[in-house]
Amino acid sequence: MFYLTVGREGGGGSQEAGGHWQDRPTWRRPPSGSAAPSPGTRWMSGGWPPPCTRPAPSCPCPGTARPGSGRPTAPNDTYPRGLIVTGGNDHNICVFTLDSPAPLYILKGHKNTVCSLSAGKFGTLLSGSWDTTSKVWLNEKCLMTLQGHTAAVWAVKILPEQGFMLTGSADKTIKMWKAGRCEQTFTGHNDCVRGLAILNELEFLSCSNDATVRRWQITGQCLHIYYGHTNYIYCLSVFPNGEDFVTTGEDRSLRIWKRGECTQTIRLPAQSIWSCCVLDNGDIVVGSSDGIIRVFTEAEERTATAEEIQTFENELSSATIDPKTGDLGDININELPGREHLDEPGTREGQTRLIRVGDSVHAYQWSVIDGRWVKIGDVVGSSGGTQKTSGKVLYEGKEFDYVFTIDINEGGPSMKLPYNITDDPWLVAHNFLQKNDLNPMFLDQVANFIIENTKGHTLGSTGSGFSDPFTGSGRYIPGTGLSSGGTSGVDPFTGSGRYVPGSTPSNLAPSAGGDPFTGGNAYVSTDGHVGTLPISNPYFPKKDPVTFDQANITQILGKLKELNGSTPDEQKLSEGDLQMLEKFISIVSTPSALETPTAQQLEILWKAAQWPEDIVFPVLDILRLAMRHPAVNEHFCSGNYSTQFSNYLLNKINLQGKPANQILVLRTVCNCFSSPSYGSKLMMSLREAILSQAIEMKSASNKNVHIALSTLILNYAVNLHAGNDIEGKANCLSIISTAIEALQDYEAVFRLLVALGTIISDDPNALQLAQSLGVDSQIRKYSAVSDPVKVGDCCRFVLKML
């Protein structure tokens, strides 16, 4: 059984009655194995620190007076005592050391309240916000934004071993992310998801406004549903054994669950128990709406004195209970028994009985360990917490005084306009018009509508003065709900065999001494000598882009002339056009030649590039070769042509396209990188768009598509290596992580390994991010590959860095 410990809130610092810290609204977790709070120690709750009533004059982060969330980070070499991270209503995340009240730095990026945080390995941080997104941070930079939820993200957790990230939302779903991509969506809760907790590498728990806890496998299966709470569950935390857990919620209770059953219910003298945290020594810390942090323990040496326990029971018995919360069921005072009913012992821990005392109703709870009924409060009238009595309405995961339906155009769709009576109606109207892309001329009309329909209404008291840090409003009452709402042959680019687009290259397993990317030119040391594989790493960081250079010009031209006969008349090339295109190919096939293609030749190539999808592949092949020529690269990748060319490439990077076209367009993009001034610059500006479309090619069945895809990723890694674009590197690492799970061909895998090694070389931040994503577990199996030997060698070099 758990009992109140010696101290119910931390000492030290200035505080108001109720335990509100006025110097800084942040809390820290005690050292591992520590006992009850000692003077000067501040406890941090596992989910939500208790809200401060107002910001102190010295508070460094305006808007964090009612903090959205708080988390400690693990100690590291730079900060051996760890860091404190808080999220707030000002949309910011503040990072503190334990030695200063001023933030070490502030993370900006969210567009609404930051309401959940989770710290991972190697300094990574995951945040969730009312803006419906989660963000992954490393030190002072945002690495990626996780988009997919349709309402506020109220819970986030990191599964560090697998590199998975979990997000729970007011849209009633949980999503599991890997390297920035949603891998799984968990559905089952009937209301907003409020909390998450990790049990082990394969399982986790979630709690919800539907008053249930669910146990999940990361594969998506719900293993068990736990019932017991009678109201919203706000937080849960797991014991060190990784099996038992505790929960807190709106029913004034802390509940301990062991072996799948609720074994103890502890009532508190506060309606809303926002947060709970199981410490390393097994003690339980809870934070509630009365602004007090309480610690409960099973250890006899840390149990509070009899006087302190009596004080707690007096507070509990003098508390008032609103019958409309539903915690005690439907109440008819005339049918309730008197005190004599307390002479009968209870049948289970936490059993509740209501007793009529004159015109009053008292609530008692059975304590098995004490063998007696403990008064837990007086039942009184409603404090205005329900939607019916307070007018509060949930919309997109937040509570509002009003949610108006606005009809701008007759017969058109209706729009929802949420409004709180403390808001500026003109600002709300402006934001509403902007959000829905409506004409500003409606500003006066919408603002006056708000004013007219809210006349005489002022902000009502919540009773205690405390707000739900999840939604910014008073406590929740169940029932409000969410209103949201194969061919055989040789690859034509090797210069041998017949022209079969999409066939297998013959040089993917080069002999010793060959370039591991092309199998052609051997590596040459700085002194100009060719050597065997050195002890040092010959694979990465790669400094130059990989291009596709080989081709059989005669066969490409033969196929071009053949298909020209079946081309629509308006796109058909004349004999003169074909001759000029033949001359063009002879020029661009040797990029170092001094001769430059003419404008007319380039126009003819662009005209041919518009051929139908089923016959355009030889033109794409010519374009692929041509992009290596500086003049052609400049022509298509700069000036007026760059936009047309970009759209053309993005249109051709299509999973539904012909395999030959898929191969050739990816190779064309790869060859664009041959010009640092033009092609590389344009491709880097299109990085997110190109990579997001190209990664879909992982589902293609042609291994040459996979090799071209991995080469494209490698070229992006080469360009990112020398810079400090951590967001770009994070994007590339995410793509690598996704691709390496899907691609099986060893040549494609090898190029991804080189890309990974290139990204993390010489950049501690990128290295930490790769570690936090768990890419080591993804690639470890390739360390044993001996044929081709370069795959195993390269993998071991990467693992050595990780």
C-alpha positions in Angstrom: 0.0 0.0 0.0 1.1 3.6 -0.6 1.1 6.3 2.0 1.8 10.0 2.1 5.5 10.7 2.6 7.1 13.1 5.0 6.8 16.0 2.6 4.0 16.8 0.3 5.7 19.6 -1.7 9.3 20.7 -2.1 10.8 23.2 0.3 12.9 26.3 -0.4 12.1 29.2 -2.6 9.2 31.6 -2.2 5.8 30.0 -2.5 2.2 30.9 -1.9 -0.2 28.7 0.1 -0.8 25.7 -2.0 2.7 25.3 -3.1 2.9 27.7 -6.0 6.5 28.5 -6.8 6.8 32.2 -7.7 10.5 32.3 -8.8 10.2 29.9 -11.7 7.5 27.5 -12.9 9.9 24.6 -13.4 10.7 21.5 -11.5 13.4 18.9 -11.5 13.4 15.2 -10.9 15.4 14.0 -7.8 18.5 11.8 -8.2 18.0 8.1 -8.7 17.1 6.3 -5.6 16.5 9.4 -3.5 13.8 9.5 -0.8 11.3 12.1 0.2 12.0 15.8 -0.7 14.7 17.5 1.3 14.8 21.2 2.0 15.8 23.1 -1.2 14.6 20.2 -3.5 12.0 20.7 -6.1 10.2 17.7 -7.4 9.1 17.5 -11.0 6.0 15.6 -11.9 6.1 13.0 -14.7 3.6 14.8 -16.9 2.5 18.3 -15.9 3.9 20.6 -13.3 1.1 22.2 -11.2 0.1 25.4 -12.8 1.2 28.7 -11.3 -1.5 31.2 -10.6 0.5 34.0 -12.2 3.9 34.6 -13.6 6.5 36.0 -11.2 8.1 39.3 -12.2 11.4 37.4 -12.8 9.9 34.6 -14.8 12.1 34.4 -17.9 9.6 33.0 -20.3 6.4 35.0 -20.6 3.4 32.7 -21.1 4.8 29.9 -19.1 3.0 30.8 -15.9 0.7 28.0 -16.7 3.3 25.7 -18.2 2.2 23.3 -20.9 4.7 20.6 -20.0 8.0 20.0 -18.4 10.8 17.3 -18.8 14.3 16.7 -17.4 16.9 15.5 -19.9 19.5 12.9 -19.2 22.9 14.0 -17.9 25.7 14.2 -20.5 29.3 15.4 -20.7 28.3 19.0 -21.3 25.6 19.1 -18.7 26.4 16.4 -16.1 23.3 17.4 -14.0 21.0 17.3 -17.0 18.7 20.1 -18.2 15.1 21.2 -17.5 12.8 21.7 -20.5 9.5 23.4 -20.3 6.8 24.2 -22.9 4.2 26.9 -22.5 1.3 29.0 -23.8 3.7 31.4 -25.6 4.4 28.6 -28.2 8.0 28.3 -27.0 10.1 25.7 -25.4 12.6 27.0 -22.7 15.7 25.0 -21.8 17.2 25.6 -18.4 20.3 24.5 -16.5 19.9 23.8 -12.8 22.2 26.7 -12.0 20.4 29.7 -13.5 16.8 31.0 -13.6 17.4 32.3 -17.1 16.9 29.9 -20.0 20.0 28.5 -21.6 18.1 28.8 -25.0 14.6 29.0 -26.3 13.2 26.8 -29.1 10.8 28.5 -31.4 8.8 26.9 -34.1 5.4 25.8 -32.8 2.4 28.0 -33.7 0.4 27.3 -30.5 0.7 26.0 -26.9 3.4 23.4 -26.4 1.6 20.8 -24.2 3.9 17.7 -24.2 7.6 16.9 -24.2 9.7 13.8 -24.2 13.5 13.6 -24.0 15.4 10.9 -25.9 18.9 9.7 -26.3 21.8 11.9 -27.4 20.1 15.1 -26.7 17.0 14.7 -28.9 13.7 16.2 -27.8 10.1 15.5 -29.0 7.5 18.1 -28.5 3.7 18.1 -29.1 1.5 21.2 -29.5 -2.0 22.4 -30.0 -1.0 23.3 -33.5 -1.5 19.6 -34.4 2.2 18.9 -35.0 5.1 17.3 -33.2 8.6 18.5 -33.7 12.0 16.7 -33.2 14.7 18.9 -31.8 18.4 18.4 -31.4 20.2 21.0 -29.3 18.9 24.4 -30.6 17.6 23.2 -34.0 14.3 21.7 -35.2 15.3 18.6 -37.2 11.8 17.6 -38.5 8.1 18.3 -38.1 5.7 15.3 -37.7 2.5 16.2 -39.5 -0.6 13.9 -39.6 -2.8 14.6 -36.7 -5.9 16.6 -37.1 -6.2 18.0 -33.6 -3.9 19.0 -30.7 -1.1 16.6 -29.9 -1.4 16.1 -26.1 1.1 13.3 -25.5 4.5 12.3 -26.9 7.0 9.6 -26.1 10.2 8.3 -27.6 11.0 4.5 -27.8 14.8 5.0 -27.8 15.9 1.5 -28.7 14.0 1.3 -32.0 14.1 5.0 -32.9 10.3 5.1 -32.9 8.3 8.2 -31.7 4.7 8.1 -30.4 2.2 10.9 -30.5 -1.3 10.9 -29.0 -3.9 13.4 -30.1 -7.2 14.9 -29.4 -8.2 13.3 -32.8 -8.5 10.1 -30.7 -5.6 8.4 -32.4 -2.0 7.5 -31.6 0.7 7.6 -34.3 4.0 5.9 -34.4 6.8 7.6 -36.4 10.1 6.4 -37.7 12.6 8.8 -39.2 9.9 11.4 -39.7 7.4 9.1 -41.4 4.2 7.7 -39.9 4.6 4.0 -39.7 1.4 3.1 -37.8 -1.8 4.7 -36.6 -3.5 3.2 -33.5 -7.2 3.6 -33.2 -9.5 2.4 -30.5 -10.0 5.2 -28.0 -13.4 6.9 -28.1 -12.1 10.3 -27.0 -9.0 12.4 -26.8 -5.7 10.6 -26.0 -4.1 12.4 -23.0 -1.1 10.3 -22.0 1.4 7.7 -23.1 3.9 5.5 -21.2 6.5 3.0 -22.4 6.4 -0.5 -20.9 9.2 -2.1 -23.0 10.6 -2.2 -26.5 7.4 -3.7 -27.9 4.6 -2.4 -25.8 3.2 0.9 -24.5 0.2 2.3 -22.6 -2.2 5.1 -23.4 -4.9 6.9 -21.4 -7.8 8.9 -22.7 -10.7 11.1 -21.9 -12.8 8.0 -22.5 -11.7 6.9 -18.9 -9.8 3.9 -20.1 -6.2 2.8 -20.3 -5.1 0.7 -23.3 -2.1 -1.6 -23.7 -0.7 -1.8 -27.2 1.9 -3.6 -29.2 3.9 -1.5 -31.6 2.5 -3.7 -34.4 -0.8 -2.0 -33.8 -2.7 -4.6 -31.7 -4.6 -3.6 -28.6 -3.7 -6.2 -25.9 -5.9 -5.1 -23.1 -8.3 -2.3 -21.9 -8.2 -1.3 -18.2 -11.4 0.1 -16.6 -11.6 1.8 -13.2 -11.6 5.6 -13.5 -15.0 7.3 -13.7 -13.7 10.4 -15.5 -11.0 11.7 -17.8 -7.6 10.1 -17.3 -4.9 12.8 -17.7 -1.6 11.0 -17.0 0.0 7.6 -16.4 3.5 6.4 -15.3 5.1 3.0 -15.2 6.9 1.4 -12.2 10.6 0.4 -12.6 9.5 -3.2 -13.1 8.1 -2.2 -16.5 4.8 -3.8 -15.9 2.8 -2.1 -13.1 1.7 1.5 -13.5 -0.3 4.4 -11.9 -2.9 6.7 -13.4 -4.5 10.1 -12.4 -7.5 11.9 -13.7 -10.5 14.1 -13.2 -12.2 11.8 -10.7 -9.9 13.1 -7.9 -8.0 9.8 -7.7 -4.6 8.3 -8.0 -4.9 4.6 -8.9 -2.2 2.0 -8.6 -2.5 -0.9 -11.1 -0.6 -4.2 -10.5 -0.8 -7.4 -12.4 -3.5 -5.8 -14.6 -5.8 -4.9 -11.7 -6.5 -1.7 -9.8 -5.1 -2.6 -6.4 -5.4 0.8 -4.6 -7.3 4.0 -5.1 -6.1 7.1 -3.4 -8.5 10.1 -3.3 -7.0 13.6 -3.2 -8.6 16.8 -2.0 -8.6 18.3 -5.5 -10.8 17.7 -8.4 -8.2 17.4 -11.2 -5.1 15.3 -10.7 -3.1 16.5 -13.7 0.0 14.5 -13.4 1.8 11.5 -11.9 5.4 10.2 -12.0 6.9 7.0 -10.5 10.4 7.8 -9.2 13.3 5.4 -9.5 12.8 4.3 -5.9 9.2 3.4 -6.5 7.6 6.5 -4.9 4.7 8.2 -6.7 4.6 11.9 -7.2 1.3 13.6 -8.2 0.5 17.2 -9.1 -3.1 18.5 -8.8 -5.3 21.4 -9.4 -4.9 22.7 -5.9 -1.3 23.6 -6.7 0.2 21.0 -4.4 2.6 18.2 -5.2 2.2 15.1 -3.0 4.5 12.1 -2.8 3.3 8.6 -1.8 5.5 5.7 -0.8 5.4 2.0 0.2 8.6 2.4 2.2 7.9 2.6 5.9 10.9 4.8 6.7 9.6 7.5 4.3 6.0 7.4 5.4 4.6 10.7 6.8 4.0 11.1 10.5 0.6 10.4 12.0 0.0 14.1 12.4 0.7 14.8 8.7 -1.4 11.9 7.6 -4.3 13.2 9.8 -3.9 16.7 8.2 -4.2 15.1 4.8 -7.3 13.2 5.8 -8.8 16.4 7.2 -8.2 18.2 3.9 -9.7 15.2 2.1 -12.8 15.1 4.3 -13.4 18.8 4.0 -13.2 18.7 0.2 -16.4 19.2 -1.9 -17.5 16.8 -4.6 -19.6 18.0 -7.6 -22.2 15.2 -8.3 -22.4 16.3 -11.9 -18.9 15.1 -12.5 -20.3 11.6 -12.6 -17.6 10.3 -10.3 -20.2 9.0 -7.8 -23.0 8.0 -10.1 -26.5 9.4 -10.0 -27.5 10.7 -6.6 -30.9 10.8 -5.0 -30.4 12.1 -1.5 -33.7 10.7 -0.2 -32.6 7.2 -1.1 -29.2 7.4 0.6 -28.5 5.5 3.9 -27.3 7.1 7.1 -24.1 6.7 9.1 -25.1 3.2 10.2 -24.2 2.0 6.7 -20.5 2.7 7.7 -20.7 -0.1 10.3 -20.5 -2.6 7.4 -17.0 -3.2 6.1 -16.2 -2.6 2.5 -15.6 -5.4 0.0 -12.7 -3.9 -2.0 -10.0 -1.3 -1.9 -11.3 2.1 -3.0 -15.0 1.2 -2.7 -17.1 4.4 -2.3 -20.2 4.9 -0.2 -22.4 8.0 0.0 -24.0 8.8 3.4 -26.9 11.1 4.2 -26.2 13.4 7.1 -29.2 15.7 7.5 -29.5 17.6 4.2 -25.8 16.9 3.3 -24.2 14.0 1.5 -20.8 12.8 2.6 -18.6 10.5 0.5 -16.5 7.7 2.1 -13.9 5.3 0.6 -12.9 1.9 2.1 -9.3 1.5 3.0 -8.3 -2.2 3.2 -5.1 -1.6 5.0 -6.7 0.5 7.7 -9.9 -1.6 7.8 -12.1 1.5 7.9 -14.1 4.0 5.9 -12.2 7.3 5.2 -14.2 10.4 4.4 -13.2 11.8 1.1 -15.4 14.9 0.8 -18.8 16.5 0.9 -21.1 16.2 -2.1 -22.3 19.7 -3.2 -24.0 21.3 -6.2 -22.3 21.7 -9.5 -19.6 24.3 -9.8 -20.4 24.9 -13.5 -18.1 22.4 -15.0 -20.3 20.8 -17.5 -21.0 22.0 -21.0 -24.6 22.5 -20.1 -23.9 24.7 -17.1 -20.7 26.5 -18.2 -21.2 26.7 -22.0 -17.8 25.2 -22.6 -17.5 23.4 -26.0 -14.6 21.3 -27.2 -13.4 22.1 -30.7 -10.3 20.8 -32.3 -9.1 19.5 -28.9 -9.5 22.9 -27.0 -12.4 24.3 -25.0 -14.2 27.5 -26.0 -17.1 29.5 -24.6 -18.7 29.5 -28.0 -18.3 27.7 -31.3 -20.3 29.6 -33.9 -21.4 28.2 -37.3 -20.7 30.8 -40.0 -22.3 30.7 -43.4 -20.4 33.1 -45.7 -21.9 32.0 -49.0 -25.5 30.7 -49.4 -25.4 27.1 -50.2 -21.7 26.8 -49.5 -20.1 24.8 -46.7 -20.4 26.1 -43.1 -17.4 27.1 -41.1 -16.7 26.9 -37.4 -15.6 30.0 -35.4 -14.4 29.2 -31.9 -14.4 32.1 -29.4 -13.6 32.7 -25.8 -15.2 35.8 -24.1 -11.7 37.0 -23.1 -10.7 37.2 -26.7 -10.6 40.3 -28.9 -13.5 39.8 -31.3 -11.7 41.7 -34.1 -8.6 39.7 -33.8 -10.6 36.4 -33.7 -12.5 37.6 -36.8 -9.3 38.5 -38.6 -7.7 35.1 -37.8 -10.9 33.3 -38.9 -11.0 35.0 -42.2 -7.3 34.4 -42.8 -7.5 30.7 -41.8 -10.4 30.1 -44.2 -8.9 32.2 -47.0 -11.9 34.6 -47.0 -12.1 38.1 -48.2 -11.1 40.7 -45.5 -14.2 42.7 -46.4 -16.1 40.4 -44.1 -14.1 41.5 -41.0 -16.6 44.0 -39.7 -19.5 41.6 -40.4 -17.9 38.7 -38.5 -16.6 40.8 -35.6 -20.0 42.4 -35.1 -21.7 39.0 -35.3 -19.4 37.8 -32.4 -20.1 41.0 -30.4 -23.9 40.8 -30.9 -24.1 37.1 -29.9 -22.0 37.4 -26.8 -23.5 40.6 -25.3 -23.6 40.7 -21.5 -21.4 37.6 -21.0 -18.3 37.8 -18.9 -15.7 35.2 -17.9 -17.0 32.9 -15.3 -15.0 31.7 -12.3 -13.7 28.2 -12.5 -13.9 28.0 -8.7 -10.4 27.1 -7.8 -8.6 29.5 -10.1 -6.8 26.8 -11.9 -7.0 25.8 -15.5 -6.6 22.6 -17.4 -3.1 23.0 -18.9 -4.1 20.8 -21.8 -6.9 22.9 -23.1 -6.6 26.2 -21.2 -10.0 25.9 -19.6 -11.6 24.6 -16.4 -11.8 21.0 -15.4 -13.4 18.4 -17.7 -16.7 16.7 -17.4 -17.4 13.5 -19.3 -19.9 13.8 -22.1 -18.5 17.0 -23.7 -16.7 14.9 -26.3 -14.7 16.1 -29.3 -16.6 18.1 -31.7 -14.0 18.1 -34.5 -14.2 17.3 -35.0 12.4 -8.9 -66.6 13.7 -8.9 -69.1 17.1 -10.3 -69.9 19.8 -8.3 -71.4 22.4 -5.7 -70.4 21.7 -2.1 -69.1 22.1 0.2 -72.1 24.2 2.6 -70.1 27.2 0.3 -69.9 27.9 0.5 -73.6 27.4 -3.2 -74.4 24.5 -5.5 -75.3 21.2 -4.5 -76.8 19.2 -1.5 -75.7 16.7 -2.7 -73.0 15.6 0.1 -70.7 15.5 -1.0 -67.0 17.7 -4.1 -67.4 20.5 -5.0 -65.0 23.9 -3.3 -65.1 26.8 -5.6 -65.6 29.2 -3.8 -63.4 27.6 -3.7 -60.0 30.1 -5.9 -58.4 33.4 -4.4 -59.4 36.7 -6.2 -58.9 39.2 -5.2 -56.3 40.6 -1.8 -56.9 37.6 -0.6 -58.8 35.5 2.4 -57.9 32.9 0.9 -55.5 30.2 3.1 -57.2 30.8 2.5 -60.9 33.3 -0.4 -61.0 35.2 1.5 -63.5 38.1 3.8 -62.5 40.0 2.6 -59.5 40.6 4.8 -56.4 43.7 6.8 -56.8 45.6 8.1 -53.8 46.8 11.7 -53.5 50.2 10.7 -54.9 48.5 9.2 -58.0 49.1 5.5 -57.3 46.4 2.9 -57.4 46.4 0.8 -54.2 44.6 -2.1 -52.6 41.9 -1.4 -49.9 43.6 0.6 -47.2 43.1 0.2 -43.5 41.6 3.7 -43.5 38.0 4.2 -44.6 37.9 4.5 -48.5 34.2 4.9 -48.8 33.1 8.1 -47.0 32.8 10.9 -46.6 32.2 11.1 -50.4 33.1 14.5 -51.7 31.9 14.3 -55.3 28.5 13.3 -56.7 28.0 10.0 -58.5 26.9 10.3 -62.1 25.7 7.8 -64.7 28.0 8.2 -67.6 28.0 5.1 -69.8 25.8 4.8 -72.9 25.6 3.1 -76.3 25.0 6.1 -78.5 24.2 4.0 -81.7 21.5 2.0 -79.9 19.9 5.1 -78.3 19.7 6.9 -81.7 18.3 3.8 -83.4 15.5 3.5 -80.8 14.8 7.2 -81.0 14.3 7.1 -84.8 12.2 3.9 -84.5 9.8 5.5 -82.0 9.7 8.8 -83.8 7.6 7.0 -86.5 4.8 6.3 -83.9 4.9 9.8 -82.4 1.8 12.1 -82.9 2.3 14.3 -85.9 2.5 17.5 -83.9 5.4 16.1 -81.8 7.2 14.2 -84.6 10.8 15.2 -85.4 11.7 16.0 -88.9 14.7 14.5 -90.6 16.6 17.7 -90.0 15.6 17.6 -86.4 17.0 14.1 -86.0 20.2 15.1 -87.7 20.6 18.0 -85.3 19.8 15.8 -82.3 22.4 13.3 -83.5 25.0 16.1 -83.6 23.8 17.2 -80.2 24.4 13.7 -78.7 28.0 13.6 -80.1 28.7 16.9 -78.3 27.2 16.0 -74.9 28.6 12.5 -74.8 32.0 14.1 -74.1 31.2 16.8 -71.5 34.8 18.1 -71.5 34.7 18.9 -75.2 35.0 22.6 -76.0 32.0 22.5 -78.4 28.8 23.9 -77.1 25.3 22.8 -78.1 23.2 25.4 -80.0 20.0 26.9 -78.8 18.2 25.2 -81.6 19.5 21.8 -80.6 18.3 22.4 -77.1 14.9 23.3 -78.3 14.6 20.1 -80.3 15.6 18.1 -77.3 13.0 19.8 -75.1 10.3 19.2 -77.9 11.2 15.5 -77.9 11.0 15.4 -74.1 7.3 16.0 -74.4 6.7 12.7 -76.2 4.1 10.4 -74.7 5.0 8.4 -71.6 5.3 5.0 -73.3 7.9 6.1 -75.9 9.8 9.0 -74.2 12.5 6.8 -72.6 15.2 7.3 -75.3 14.8 11.1 -75.0 15.2 10.8 -71.2 18.3 8.8 -71.9 19.7 11.6 -74.0 18.7 14.2 -71.4 20.5 12.1 -68.7 23.7 12.2 -70.8 23.3 15.9 -71.7 23.0 17.1 -68.1 26.7 16.3 -67.5 27.6 19.0 -70.1 28.1 22.4 -68.4 26.2 24.4 -71.0 23.2 22.1 -71.0 23.2 22.0 -67.2 23.2 25.8 -67.1 20.5 26.0 -69.7 18.0 23.8 -68.0 18.9 24.5 -64.3 18.9 28.3 -64.4 17.0 31.2 -65.8 13.7 30.9 -67.5 14.0 27.1 -68.1 14.6 26.1 -64.4 10.9 26.2 -63.4 9.7 24.2 -66.5 12.6 21.7 -66.0 11.8 21.3 -62.3 8.2 20.6 -62.9 9.0 18.2 -65.7 11.3 16.1 -63.4 8.8 16.1 -60.5 6.1 15.0 -62.9 8.2 12.1 -64.2 9.3 10.9 -60.7 6.1 8.8 -60.4 5.6 5.4 -58.9 2.9 4.7 -61.5 5.3 5.5 -64.4 7.0 3.0 -66.6 10.1 1.4 -65.0 12.4 2.6 -67.8 11.2 6.2 -67.3 11.6 5.8 -63.5 15.2 4.7 -63.9 16.1 7.4 -66.4 14.5 10.3 -64.6 16.2 9.4 -61.4 19.5 9.1 -63.2 18.9 12.5 -64.9 18.4 14.1 -61.5 21.6 12.4 -60.3 23.6 13.9 -63.3 22.2 17.3 -62.6 24.5 17.4 -59.6 27.6 17.4 -61.9 27.4 21.2 -62.0 27.9 22.8 -58.5 26.8 26.2 -59.8 23.6 25.3 -61.5 22.3 21.7 -61.3 23.3 21.1 -57.7 21.9 24.4 -56.6 18.6 23.8 -58.3 18.3 20.2 -57.0 19.1 21.4 -53.4 16.4 23.9 -53.6 14.0 21.1 -54.6 15.4 18.7 -52.0 12.2 18.1 -50.0 9.9 17.8 -53.0 12.2 15.5 -54.9 13.1 13.2 -52.0 9.5 12.9 -50.8 8.5 11.8 -54.3 11.6 9.7 -55.0 11.3 7.7 -51.8 8.0 6.3 -53.0 10.1 4.4 -55.6 11.2 2.1 -52.8 8.1 0.1 -53.7 9.2 -0.5 -57.3 10.1 -4.0 -58.2 13.0 -3.1 -60.5 16.4 -3.1 -58.7 17.9 -0.6 -61.1 15.2 1.9 -59.9 16.5 1.2 -56.4 20.1 1.8 -57.4 19.2 5.1 -59.1 17.2 6.0 -56.0 20.0 5.3 -53.6 22.4 7.2 -55.8 20.2 10.2 -55.7 20.1 10.0 -51.9 23.9 9.7 -51.9 24.3 12.8 -54.0 22.1 14.8 -51.6 24.3 13.5 -48.8 27.4 14.7 -50.6 26.0 18.2 -51.0 24.8 18.4 -47.4 28.1 17.1 -45.9 30.1 20.2 -46.1 27.4 22.5 -44.8 25.6 23.2 -41.5 22.1 22.5 -42.7 21.0 20.2 -39.9 17.4 20.2 -41.0 18.5 19.1 -44.5 20.7 16.4 -43.0 17.8 15.3 -40.8 15.6 15.0 -43.8 18.3 13.0 -45.7 18.8 10.7 -42.6 15.1 10.2 -42.5 15.0 9.2 -46.2 18.0 6.9 -45.7 16.4 5.2 -42.7 13.2 4.6 -44.7 15.0 3.4 -47.8 17.3 1.0 -46.1 14.3 -0.8 -44.6 12.9 -1.4 -48.0 15.8 -1.9 -50.5 17.3 -5.3 -50.8 19.8 -5.1 -53.6 23.3 -4.9 -52.2 24.5 -2.2 -54.6 21.6 0.0 -53.5 22.3 -0.8 -49.9 26.0 0.0 -50.3 25.2 3.5 -51.7 22.8 4.1 -48.8 25.6 3.1 -46.4 28.0 5.6 -48.0 25.3 8.3 -47.9 24.8 7.6 -44.2 28.5 7.7 -43.5 28.9 10.9 -45.5 26.0 12.6 -43.6 27.3 11.8 -40.1 31.0 12.4 -40.9 32.5 15.6 -39.3 29.2 16.6 -37.8 28.4 15.7 -34.1 24.8 16.9 -34.4 24.1 14.7 -37.4 25.8 11.8 -35.7 23.7 12.2 -32.6 20.6 12.4 -34.7 21.4 9.2 -36.5 22.0 7.5 -33.2 18.7 8.7 -31.8 16.9 7.3 -34.9 18.3 3.9 -34.2 19.9 3.4 -37.7 22.6 1.2 -36.2 20.0 -1.5 -35.5 18.8 -1.1 -39.1 22.1 -1.6 -40.8 23.9 -4.1 -38.4 22.8 -7.1 -40.4 24.9 -5.9 -43.4 28.1 -6.0 -41.4 28.3 -9.7 -42.1 28.0 -9.4 -45.9 31.1 -10.7 -47.6 29.9 -10.7 -51.2 30.3 -8.0 -52.3 32.9 -7.3 -49.7 32.4 -3.5 -49.9 29.0 -3.8 -48.3 30.2 -5.5 -45.1 33.3 -3.2 -45.0 31.4 0.0 -45.4 28.8 -1.1 -42.9 31.4 -1.8 -40.3 33.0 1.6 -40.9 29.6 3.2 -40.3 28.9 1.2 -37.2 32.3 2.2 -35.8 31.2 5.8 -36.0 27.8 5.1 -34.5 
